Amino acid sequence: SRNNLAGAYRTAGDLERAIPLLERTLADRERMLGTDHPLTKVIRANLSALQ
């Protein structure tokens, strides 16, 4: 999944690739699952940790 790939980029220190993937994933999850869904919140937390 994009979240896993973003995590690999983050671990490698490549935030220029990780952040856009997480932003895209967050937008998709918000659209499909809603803003309060637990899976959406995980992506939001992962993204917040990088910014």
Secondary structure in CASP SS format (residue, H / E / C, confidence):
PFRMAT SS
TARGET T0000
AUTHOR 0000-0000-0000
METHOD secondary structure of the structure
MODEL  1
S C 1.00
R H 1.00
N H 1.00
N H 1.00
L H 1.00
A H 1.00
G H 1.00
A H 1.00
Y H 1.00
R H 1.00
T H 1.00
A C 1.00
G C 1.00
D C 1.00
L H 1.00
E H 1.00
R H 1.00
A H 1.00
I H 1.00
P H 1.00
L H 1.00
L H 1.00
E H 1.00
R H 1.00
T H 1.00
L H 1.00
A H 1.00
D H 1.00
R H 1.00
E H 1.00
R H 1.00
M H 1.00
L H 1.00
G C 1.00
T C 1.00
D C 1.00
H C 1.00
P H 1.00
L H 1.00
T H 1.00
K H 1.00
V H 1.00
I H 1.00
R H 1.00
A H 1.00
N H 1.00
L H 1.00
S H 1.00
A H 1.00
L H 1.00
Q C 1.00
END
